[in-house]
Amino acid sequence: MFADSRLAEAVNSLLVVGFYLLNLGYVTVAMKESDPVGDTSQALEQLSMKVGLVLLVLGALHFFNVFALGRYRRGRLRQQAVHPPLPPVGMLPPQGGPVPAAGPNPPAR
């Protein structure tokens, strides 16, 4: 995706560190429980709910990163393209000479 491998490794390291920081920060905030836990089943339910929320947030962040990097990649591929994209076929002028002027009786071909 990146032309320079050093840049790719730097971006990868930044993404990994960012994920770790977000994980630790979100888990620290989300694991706080204001109500006391009564029994073991209630504790397991609370824990599974918190872990599930953490996994959902991480999944959303992962898909956002994939989307953003995909957009960056498409932009770079467009910049590196040799030829500009062609307009749709219906918009191309007819081949074989100048475009005839539209009059009351267009010439037959």
HELIX and SHEET records of a PDB file:
HELIX    1   1 SER A    5  ALA A   30  1                                  26    
HELIX    2   2 THR A   40  GLN A   80  1                                  41    
HELIX    3   3 VAL A   89  MET A   91  5                                   3    
END                                                                             
